[in-house]
Amino acid sequence: MNKSIRRLAAVFLVFYGLLFIQINRVQIYDAKQLIEDPTNSRIAIESFGSARGRIATSDGVVIADSKINEISDQFRYEREYPYGNFYAHITGYVSFNSGSSGLESSYGEELSGRTPEQLADALYELFADDPETHDLVLTIQHNLQIVAAESLGFRNGAVVVMSPLTGEVFALVSSPTFDPNLLSTTNTANANNARSELLNKEDNPLISRATNEIYAPGSTFKLVTATAALEQAGFTLETPVFEITAAYVPPLTIRPITNYGGNECGGSLKESLRVSCNTTFAEIGAEYLGPDLLKETAEKFGFNKVIPFDIATVPSYFPTDFGNELSMVTTPDGENTEIAVVENTPLLAQAAIGQYEVAATPLQMALVASTIAGQGNTPKPYLVKEILDSKGEVVTFASNSVWQQTMQESTAEMLRESMEEIVNSGTAQRLAINGLTIGAKTGTAQISSEDSETHAWVVGFAGYPQNLPSVAFAVFVEANSTEGEQTGGRVAAPIAREILLEMFEVNE
């Protein structure tokens, strides 16, 4: 009898073990598949109506939270964004019918308590009402984010402010923006209507101009061309010296490239950066570098690659095909250096000054400034500083890392010197602030040869004298037909200045 009981008990233990394994598999490993199954409406309702972890800035301001839903019987919780459109492209939104975006998407499992580790912990809390959610602590500084957004105002554009040494992003603004509360409401009819209205707007407010749109960078790209000249073509800041001229005619064309306002300029690389001389940099690209060296340098900065970031980004673009090699020409530097002339050398000359098909996100151009502001390495940018559990203990934290080794430290030092001169006596003088060392490069990018309106850019760095810069930035103002020609020095630089005054708490 005892033997039979033992056998029966053993059978039950085996079945219990198999059942326990299956429960674990379903709750942990199959959970994501069940949640995402469009036919599983009960799971979808439960998931959308569950609590999610908080998202907070580095200084403790909560920018996304969950509140008890006292109106809907179907959804227990509703997502709330206290600062609405100020953080829309960072937090994103959670919608019952149209999914999620931003950090709500990329950290959706952690926020909703559905990582395998969180689900495994929940097995020991069988009577818990809510999942074990995690909170996100960001690198964003709340006051700086607000000032950056207000300084950009109603202009379409973007602002990126970050640490050139660590990769922490202190402010990330895109305009136009939207209110994520309208899309995350548990009133699904209202949410659908709000989304339809946003999708029908011509200026696409749902798309982040900081990370998900690319634009001609104009003269800010001359920093990339200058890097290639210093690293690949034997340039110094003072040699070679270029002819002072109002126009440059590249090989294989009779159409000249002119300077802003028809001005004459030239001289050394440093002087040409100071006054943003198109003729010098077009000639450098066409006759000193060629397509391969310029492309190689652009890609060292991150062009043609997806930037590793906490939210989705699109790659910036530098053209990879300028046609077949046609001949070799001797460069006019007296060194008898030969360089290939390719079928599209005139377009290469345009690309060297940030025109033709060259296109970049503001985040990418902030990384260009960060590379120069640091010691020649492009940092890996990040938004999420820490992930906390429900007890406030750190689960994971971000570590500073180098994304790409881009240039030599000596090259970065020379470019910083040149960019500081641009603020002292060049095209970015509106950016100067007493007591700070600031370097910058402005950009004015035509969107077409027929239209007068232009994009306005400024990228740069700032810090206290005798120290490496502690902040890098990119400000972009999109072309506007009602504004006509906008220059980086006149339009973008004053915005950057307001942000730096807040960042360094300078009173003027």
ZADOBA-602989 format. One record per residue (C-alpha): residue number from 1; residue in three letters; y, x, z. Coordinates in nm, 3 decimals. Each point is the difference from the previous one (the first is absolute). Layout:
N
num	residuo	v	u	w
NUM	ALA	Y	X	Z
...
This chain:
508
num	residuo	v	u	w
1	MET	0.000	0.000	0.000
2	ASN	0.242	0.276	0.098
3	LYS	-0.090	0.185	-0.319
4	SER	0.088	-0.308	-0.210
5	ILE	0.328	-0.041	0.182
6	ARG	0.086	0.365	-0.062
7	ARG	-0.078	-0.041	-0.370
8	LEU	0.214	-0.311	-0.020
9	ALA	0.282	0.174	0.184
10	ALA	-0.022	0.294	-0.241
11	VAL	0.023	-0.234	-0.297
12	PHE	0.306	-0.169	0.151
13	LEU	0.161	0.338	0.063
14	VAL	-0.055	0.100	-0.362
15	PHE	0.151	-0.325	-0.126
16	TYR	0.288	0.034	0.247
17	GLY	0.066	0.353	-0.120
18	LEU	0.000	-0.112	-0.364
19	LEU	0.233	-0.287	0.087
20	PHE	0.233	0.237	0.186
21	ILE	0.009	0.237	-0.299
22	GLN	0.074	-0.286	-0.237
23	ILE	0.282	-0.129	0.221
24	ASN	0.151	0.349	0.007
25	ARG	-0.033	0.031	-0.377
26	VAL	0.164	-0.337	-0.064
27	GLN	0.275	0.040	0.259
28	ILE	0.086	0.358	-0.078
29	TYR	-0.113	0.116	-0.341
30	ASP	0.010	-0.329	-0.192
31	ALA	0.313	-0.132	0.170
32	LYS	0.241	0.123	-0.265
33	GLN	-0.209	-0.147	-0.282
34	LEU	-0.022	-0.335	0.179
35	ILE	0.373	-0.007	0.066
36	GLU	0.085	0.081	-0.360
37	ASP	-0.246	-0.251	-0.144
38	PRO	0.224	-0.264	-0.164
39	THR	-0.263	-0.270	0.053
40	ASN	-0.006	0.054	0.375
41	SER	0.297	-0.219	0.092
42	ARG	-0.086	-0.018	0.370
43	ILE	0.010	0.378	0.033
44	ALA	0.320	0.017	-0.205
45	ILE	0.172	-0.257	0.223
46	GLU	-0.124	0.171	0.314
47	SER	0.109	0.341	-0.123
48	PHE	0.349	-0.112	-0.106
49	GLY	0.051	-0.194	0.322
50	SER	-0.110	0.282	0.231
51	ALA	0.223	0.232	0.196
52	ARG	0.102	0.328	-0.159
53	GLY	0.130	0.315	0.164
54	ARG	0.367	0.081	0.025
55	ILE	0.193	0.231	-0.230
56	ALA	0.283	0.183	0.174
57	THR	0.255	0.268	-0.089
58	SER	-0.001	0.344	0.162
59	ASP	0.258	-0.121	0.251
60	GLY	-0.203	-0.303	0.106
61	VAL	0.157	-0.280	-0.205
62	VAL	-0.270	-0.254	-0.097
63	ILE	0.029	-0.088	-0.368
64	ALA	-0.325	-0.199	-0.041
65	ASP	-0.181	-0.209	0.261
66	SER	-0.224	-0.305	0.039
67	LYS	0.108	-0.314	0.183
68	ILE	-0.196	-0.304	0.112
69	ASN	0.029	-0.269	-0.265
70	GLU	0.099	-0.322	0.178
71	ILE	0.034	-0.203	-0.318
72	SER	-0.314	0.057	-0.207
73	ASP	-0.341	-0.119	0.119
74	GLN	-0.167	0.212	-0.266
75	PHE	0.145	0.344	0.082
76	ARG	0.017	0.124	0.357
77	TYR	0.251	0.282	-0.062
78	GLU	0.287	0.058	-0.240
79	ARG	0.136	0.339	-0.108
80	GLU	0.365	0.060	0.086
81	TYR	0.247	0.261	-0.127
82	PRO	0.304	0.005	0.234
83	TYR	0.218	0.209	-0.234
84	GLY	-0.104	-0.175	-0.319
85	ASN	0.119	0.170	-0.316
86	PHE	0.099	0.329	0.166
87	TYR	-0.365	0.108	0.009
88	ALA	-0.158	-0.220	-0.266
89	HIS	-0.119	0.281	-0.227
90	ILE	-0.139	0.196	0.296
91	THR	-0.184	-0.266	0.199
92	GLY	-0.079	-0.210	-0.303
93	TYR	-0.134	-0.345	0.080
94	VAL	-0.323	-0.193	0.065
95	SER	-0.042	-0.314	-0.211
96	PHE	-0.286	-0.248	0.013
97	ASN	-0.001	-0.055	-0.376
98	SER	0.141	0.323	-0.146
99	GLY	-0.141	0.269	0.227
100	SER	0.195	0.280	0.161
101	SER	0.224	0.293	-0.085
102	GLY	0.156	0.307	0.160
103	LEU	-0.139	0.121	0.332
104	GLU	-0.149	-0.345	0.057
105	SER	-0.228	0.081	-0.292
106	SER	-0.070	0.372	0.040
107	TYR	-0.061	-0.035	0.376
108	GLY	-0.134	-0.354	-0.013
109	GLU	-0.332	0.077	0.168
110	GLU	0.159	0.187	0.291
111	LEU	0.265	-0.268	0.055
112	SER	-0.252	-0.284	-0.011
113	GLY	-0.266	0.173	0.208
114	ARG	-0.259	0.021	-0.275
115	THR	-0.081	0.366	-0.037
116	PRO	-0.368	0.075	0.074
117	GLU	0.104	0.176	0.322
118	GLN	0.207	-0.296	0.120
119	LEU	-0.275	-0.247	-0.083
120	ALA	-0.254	0.217	0.179
121	ASP	0.218	0.001	0.313
122	ALA	0.029	-0.377	-0.024
123	LEU	-0.375	-0.035	0.048
124	TYR	0.058	0.092	0.363
125	GLU	0.270	-0.265	0.035
126	LEU	-0.197	-0.301	-0.112
127	PHE	0.228	-0.241	0.180
128	ALA	0.330	0.136	-0.133
129	ASP	0.214	-0.259	-0.176
130	ASP	0.164	0.245	-0.242
131	PRO	-0.113	0.312	-0.188
132	GLU	0.082	0.348	0.129
133	THR	0.313	0.060	-0.210
134	HIS	0.185	0.328	-0.036
135	ASP	0.375	0.063	-0.014
136	LEU	0.189	0.230	-0.239
137	VAL	0.283	0.226	0.113
138	LEU	0.209	0.117	-0.294
139	THR	0.218	0.304	-0.069
140	ILE	0.288	-0.232	-0.097
141	GLN	0.314	0.012	0.215
142	HIS	0.131	-0.354	0.040
143	ASN	0.375	0.070	0.010
144	LEU	-0.025	0.234	-0.296
145	GLN	-0.195	-0.258	-0.200
146	ILE	0.267	-0.262	0.064
147	VAL	0.287	0.235	-0.088
148	ALA	-0.177	0.112	-0.318
149	ALA	-0.055	-0.361	-0.107
150	GLU	0.356	-0.102	0.080
151	SER	0.147	0.307	-0.173
152	LEU	-0.192	-0.081	-0.318
153	GLY	0.117	-0.360	0.039
154	PHE	-0.058	-0.244	-0.282
155	ARG	-0.046	0.271	-0.262
156	ASN	-0.345	0.028	-0.154
157	GLY	-0.147	0.333	0.098
158	ALA	-0.179	0.194	0.269
159	VAL	0.044	0.244	0.286
160	VAL	-0.255	0.248	0.133
161	VAL	0.071	0.216	0.306
162	MET	-0.269	0.235	0.130
163	SER	-0.079	0.322	0.179
164	PRO	-0.043	0.285	-0.248
165	LEU	-0.218	0.191	0.246
166	THR	-0.236	-0.269	0.131
167	GLY	0.000	-0.270	-0.270
168	GLU	0.103	-0.276	0.245
169	VAL	0.197	-0.274	-0.175
170	PHE	0.298	-0.107	0.212
171	ALA	0.136	-0.272	-0.229
172	LEU	-0.142	-0.170	-0.308
173	VAL	0.218	-0.265	-0.161
174	SER	-0.031	-0.195	-0.322
175	SER	0.245	-0.254	-0.139
176	PRO	-0.025	-0.281	-0.095
177	THR	-0.233	-0.105	0.276
178	PHE	-0.156	-0.320	0.135
179	ASP	-0.090	-0.176	0.323
180	PRO	-0.373	0.052	0.071
181	ASN	0.006	-0.290	0.248
182	LEU	0.025	-0.239	-0.294
183	LEU	-0.323	0.134	-0.149
184	SER	-0.194	0.031	0.326
185	THR	0.070	-0.349	0.129
186	THR	-0.301	-0.216	0.081
187	ASN	0.164	-0.276	-0.201
188	THR	-0.186	0.104	-0.313
189	ALA	0.194	-0.233	-0.231
190	ASN	0.329	0.157	0.108
191	ALA	-0.150	0.349	-0.034
192	ASN	-0.112	-0.072	-0.356
193	ASN	0.341	-0.136	-0.094
194	ALA	0.174	0.304	0.147
195	ARG	-0.227	0.236	-0.188
196	SER	0.056	-0.184	-0.329
197	GLU	0.376	0.023	0.046
198	LEU	-0.021	0.374	0.070
199	LEU	-0.224	0.061	-0.301
200	ASN	0.246	-0.184	-0.224
201	LYS	0.297	0.216	0.101
202	GLU	0.103	0.245	-0.272
203	ASP	0.060	0.287	0.244
204	ASN	-0.357	-0.005	0.142
205	PRO	0.076	0.011	0.374
206	LEU	-0.370	0.021	0.088
207	ILE	-0.022	0.348	-0.160
208	SER	0.119	0.296	0.204
209	ARG	0.247	0.208	-0.195
210	ALA	-0.061	0.288	0.243
211	THR	-0.372	0.037	-0.072
212	ASN	-0.112	-0.227	-0.282
213	GLU	0.257	0.035	-0.278
214	ILE	0.090	0.309	-0.200
215	TYR	0.341	0.083	-0.144
216	ALA	0.162	0.278	-0.201
217	PRO	0.105	0.253	0.268
218	GLY	0.280	0.147	-0.210
219	SER	0.152	0.322	0.127
220	THR	-0.194	-0.005	0.329
221	PHE	-0.292	0.123	-0.215
222	LYS	0.196	0.318	-0.070
223	LEU	-0.134	0.119	0.336
224	VAL	-0.348	-0.002	-0.155
225	THR	0.125	0.181	-0.311
226	ALA	0.181	0.254	0.217
227	THR	-0.319	0.059	0.199
228	ALA	-0.193	0.068	-0.320
229	ALA	0.271	0.240	-0.118
230	LEU	-0.004	0.194	0.328
231	GLU	-0.377	0.008	0.038
232	GLN	-0.124	0.013	-0.359
233	ALA	0.273	0.156	-0.214
234	GLY	0.139	0.281	0.213
235	PHE	0.337	-0.161	0.072
236	THR	0.220	0.079	0.297
237	LEU	0.291	-0.212	0.120
238	GLU	0.237	0.230	-0.190
239	THR	-0.196	0.101	-0.312
240	PRO	-0.022	-0.074	-0.285
241	VAL	0.351	-0.125	-0.075
242	PHE	0.031	-0.291	-0.243
243	GLU	0.277	-0.066	-0.249
244	ILE	0.277	-0.228	0.119
245	THR	-0.016	-0.286	-0.246
246	ALA	0.038	-0.377	-0.033
247	ALA	-0.319	-0.048	-0.206
248	TYR	-0.343	0.149	-0.055
249	VAL	-0.204	-0.062	-0.315
250	PRO	-0.374	0.047	0.063
251	PRO	-0.226	0.145	-0.270
252	LEU	-0.123	-0.246	-0.266
253	THR	0.294	-0.238	0.027
254	ILE	0.368	-0.027	-0.085
255	ARG	0.068	-0.244	0.284
256	PRO	0.178	0.172	0.292
257	ILE	-0.053	-0.049	0.371
258	THR	0.341	-0.027	0.167
259	ASN	0.132	0.032	0.353
260	TYR	0.133	-0.284	0.212
261	GLY	0.342	-0.105	-0.122
262	GLY	-0.013	0.253	-0.287
263	ASN	0.075	0.283	0.244
264	GLU	-0.072	0.364	-0.069
265	CYS	-0.225	0.187	0.241
266	GLY	-0.254	0.278	0.018
267	GLY	-0.033	0.330	0.184
268	SER	-0.272	0.083	0.253
269	LEU	-0.275	-0.229	0.126
270	LYS	0.186	-0.046	0.330
271	GLU	0.324	-0.094	-0.175
272	SER	-0.182	-0.231	-0.241
273	LEU	-0.159	-0.183	0.294
274	ARG	0.335	-0.028	0.177
275	VAL	0.163	-0.183	-0.290
276	SER	-0.325	-0.158	-0.129
277	CYS	0.023	0.158	-0.344
278	ASN	-0.217	-0.181	-0.255
279	THR	0.033	0.265	-0.268
280	THR	-0.136	0.277	0.222
281	PHE	-0.304	-0.192	0.122
282	ALA	-0.082	-0.145	-0.341
283	GLU	-0.003	0.355	-0.140
284	ILE	-0.212	0.125	0.291
285	GLY	-0.261	-0.267	-0.065
286	ALA	-0.007	0.038	-0.378
287	GLU	0.030	0.377	-0.042
288	TYR	-0.096	0.170	0.326
289	LEU	-0.276	-0.216	0.148
290	GLY	-0.171	-0.211	-0.264
291	PRO	-0.208	-0.308	0.078
292	ASP	-0.289	0.159	0.189
293	LEU	0.202	0.180	0.267
294	LEU	0.229	-0.297	0.058
295	LYS	-0.294	-0.240	0.025
296	GLU	-0.186	0.234	0.235
297	THR	0.299	0.022	0.233
298	ALA	0.062	-0.376	-0.005
299	GLU	-0.362	-0.061	0.096
300	LYS	0.026	0.249	0.287
301	PHE	0.268	-0.232	0.141
302	GLY	-0.232	-0.301	-0.045
303	PHE	0.088	-0.144	-0.340
304	ASN	-0.296	-0.158	-0.183
305	LYS	-0.182	-0.038	0.334
306	VAL	-0.038	-0.277	0.255
307	ILE	0.190	0.089	0.316
308	PRO	-0.229	-0.031	0.306
309	PHE	0.181	-0.255	0.213
310	ASP	-0.067	-0.282	0.246
311	ILE	0.101	-0.266	-0.250
312	ALA	-0.066	-0.024	-0.372
313	THR	0.206	0.218	-0.235
314	VAL	0.019	0.052	-0.374
315	PRO	0.000	0.349	-0.155
316	SER	0.319	0.154	-0.128
317	TYR	-0.021	0.116	-0.359
318	PHE	0.072	0.313	-0.198
319	PRO	-0.105	-0.007	-0.368
320	THR	-0.312	0.201	-0.078
321	ASP	0.018	0.014	-0.380
322	PHE	0.293	0.144	-0.193
323	GLY	-0.195	0.052	-0.321
324	ASN	-0.158	0.300	-0.162
325	GLU	0.138	0.351	0.011
326	LEU	0.194	0.079	-0.316
327	SER	0.134	0.353	0.041
328	MET	0.127	0.261	0.243
329	VAL	0.367	0.074	0.056
330	THR	0.173	0.281	0.187
331	THR	0.198	-0.119	0.300
332	PRO	0.367	0.091	0.008
333	ASP	-0.023	0.201	0.323
334	GLY	-0.021	0.340	-0.164
335	GLU	-0.353	0.054	0.128
336	ASN	-0.173	-0.092	-0.327
337	THR	-0.206	-0.260	0.183
338	GLU	-0.180	-0.237	-0.234
339	ILE	-0.065	-0.363	0.067
340	ALA	-0.177	-0.270	-0.195
341	VAL	0.195	-0.256	-0.192
342	VAL	-0.193	-0.325	0.001
343	GLU	0.035	-0.308	-0.214
344	ASN	0.199	-0.182	0.268
345	THR	0.210	0.287	0.134
346	PRO	0.316	-0.219	-0.020
347	LEU	-0.171	-0.249	0.232
348	LEU	-0.109	0.283	0.228
349	ALA	0.366	0.096	0.033
350	GLN	0.073	-0.358	0.106
351	ALA	-0.289	0.004	0.247
352	ALA	0.135	0.317	0.163
353	ILE	0.310	-0.195	0.108
354	GLY	-0.200	-0.297	0.130
355	GLN	0.027	-0.223	-0.305
356	TYR	-0.239	-0.092	-0.287
357	GLU	-0.317	-0.142	0.165
358	VAL	0.035	0.175	0.336
359	ALA	-0.018	-0.262	0.276
360	ALA	-0.029	0.024	0.377
361	THR	-0.018	-0.211	0.313
362	PRO	0.266	0.061	0.265
363	LEU	-0.284	0.111	0.229
364	GLN	-0.093	0.268	-0.253
365	MET	0.356	0.128	-0.019
366	ALA	0.021	0.007	0.380
367	LEU	-0.307	0.223	-0.013
368	VAL	0.176	0.231	-0.247
369	ALA	0.286	0.033	0.249
370	SER	-0.247	0.044	0.288
371	THR	-0.179	0.284	-0.179
372	ILE	0.324	0.191	-0.044
373	ALA	0.124	-0.085	0.351
374	GLY	-0.320	0.129	0.153
375	GLN	-0.163	0.326	-0.093
376	GLY	-0.121	-0.086	-0.347
377	ASN	-0.289	-0.227	0.093
378	THR	-0.003	-0.370	-0.087
379	PRO	-0.092	-0.193	0.317
380	LYS	-0.237	-0.293	0.007
381	PRO	0.225	-0.297	0.085
382	TYR	-0.112	-0.258	0.254
383	LEU	0.117	-0.319	0.171
384	VAL	-0.264	-0.062	0.268
385	LYS	0.041	0.235	0.294
386	GLU	-0.261	-0.142	0.237
387	ILE	-0.257	-0.277	0.026
388	LEU	-0.034	-0.148	0.349
389	ASP	-0.276	-0.214	0.148
390	SER	0.060	-0.316	0.205
391	LYS	0.049	0.212	0.315
392	GLY	0.273	0.204	-0.167
393	GLU	-0.215	0.310	-0.027
394	VAL	0.017	0.217	-0.312
395	VAL	-0.297	-0.054	-0.230
396	THR	0.118	0.223	-0.283
397	PHE	0.321	0.186	-0.077
398	ALA	0.144	0.152	-0.315
399	SER	0.009	0.375	-0.044
400	ASN	0.260	0.185	-0.203
401	SER	-0.145	0.152	-0.314
402	VAL	0.098	0.163	-0.326
403	TRP	-0.071	-0.203	-0.310
404	GLN	0.073	0.271	-0.257
405	GLN	0.101	0.365	0.003
406	THR	0.285	-0.026	-0.247
407	MET	0.219	0.311	0.005
408	GLN	0.059	0.327	0.178
409	GLU	0.209	-0.006	0.316
410	SER	0.257	0.229	-0.166
411	THR	0.040	-0.250	-0.285
412	ALA	0.062	-0.283	0.245
413	GLU	0.260	0.214	0.175
414	MET	0.187	0.065	-0.326
415	LEU	-0.001	-0.369	-0.090
416	ARG	0.128	-0.097	0.346
417	GLU	0.286	0.243	-0.048
418	SER	0.082	-0.158	-0.336
419	MET	-0.021	-0.355	0.133
420	GLU	0.231	0.080	0.289
421	GLU	0.253	0.125	-0.253
422	ILE	-0.027	-0.334	-0.184
423	VAL	0.118	-0.175	0.319
424	ASN	0.266	0.260	0.078
425	SER	0.167	0.010	-0.342
426	GLY	-0.214	-0.183	-0.255
427	THR	-0.100	-0.353	-0.096
428	ALA	-0.105	-0.110	0.353
429	GLN	0.319	0.074	0.195
430	ARG	0.013	-0.361	0.126
431	LEU	-0.308	0.084	0.206
432	ALA	0.163	0.271	0.216
433	ILE	0.000	-0.051	0.379
434	ASN	0.163	0.240	0.245
435	GLY	-0.250	0.173	0.224
436	LEU	-0.300	-0.048	-0.231
437	THR	-0.153	0.215	-0.269
438	ILE	-0.070	-0.231	-0.295
439	GLY	-0.140	0.074	-0.342
440	ALA	-0.041	-0.249	-0.281
441	LYS	-0.043	-0.065	-0.369
442	THR	0.155	-0.300	-0.167
443	GLY	-0.133	-0.180	-0.303
444	THR	0.139	-0.244	-0.255
445	ALA	-0.273	-0.130	-0.228
446	GLN	0.057	-0.195	-0.320
447	ILE	-0.244	-0.286	-0.051
448	SER	0.058	-0.008	-0.375
449	SER	0.223	0.160	-0.263
450	GLU	0.154	-0.339	-0.082
451	ASP	0.099	-0.114	0.351
452	SER	0.268	0.144	0.226
453	GLU	-0.163	-0.088	0.332
454	THR	-0.173	0.279	0.189
455	HIS	-0.223	0.059	0.301
456	ALA	0.169	0.191	0.282
457	TRP	-0.198	0.248	0.213
458	VAL	0.051	0.252	0.272
459	VAL	-0.276	0.203	0.166
460	GLY	0.044	0.262	0.265
461	PHE	-0.040	0.126	0.354
462	ALA	0.200	0.041	0.319
463	GLY	-0.019	0.178	0.332
464	TYR	0.190	0.207	0.248
465	PRO	0.131	0.344	-0.102
466	GLN	-0.233	0.297	0.042
467	ASN	-0.306	-0.228	0.002
468	LEU	-0.234	-0.129	-0.267
469	PRO	0.099	-0.352	-0.111
470	SER	-0.147	-0.273	0.218
471	VAL	0.034	-0.284	-0.249
472	ALA	-0.040	-0.051	-0.375
473	PHE	0.109	-0.306	-0.192
474	ALA	0.019	-0.181	-0.331
475	VAL	0.245	-0.280	-0.078
476	PHE	-0.040	-0.195	-0.322
477	VAL	0.231	-0.271	-0.134
478	GLU	-0.134	-0.187	-0.300
479	ALA	0.201	-0.043	-0.319
480	ASN	0.204	-0.318	-0.008
481	SER	0.162	-0.144	-0.312
482	THR	0.293	-0.136	0.203
483	GLU	0.072	0.344	0.151
484	GLY	-0.033	0.204	-0.317
485	GLU	-0.021	0.375	0.052
486	GLN	-0.096	0.097	0.356
487	THR	-0.008	0.366	0.099
488	GLY	-0.211	0.148	0.276
489	GLY	0.299	0.171	0.158
490	ARG	0.218	-0.311	0.005
491	VAL	-0.256	-0.272	0.079
492	ALA	-0.312	0.147	0.161
493	ALA	0.151	0.286	0.204
494	PRO	0.217	-0.223	0.227
495	ILE	-0.309	-0.206	0.086
496	ALA	-0.188	0.316	0.097
497	ARG	0.297	0.112	0.210
498	GLU	-0.003	-0.321	0.206
499	ILE	-0.369	0.051	0.068
500	LEU	0.050	0.363	0.108
501	LEU	0.282	-0.101	0.235
502	GLU	-0.244	-0.235	0.172
503	MET	-0.286	0.247	-0.005
504	PHE	0.200	0.278	0.166
505	GLU	0.223	-0.229	0.207
506	VAL	0.313	0.159	-0.139
507	ASN	0.335	-0.175	0.050
508	GLU	0.267	0.058	-0.261
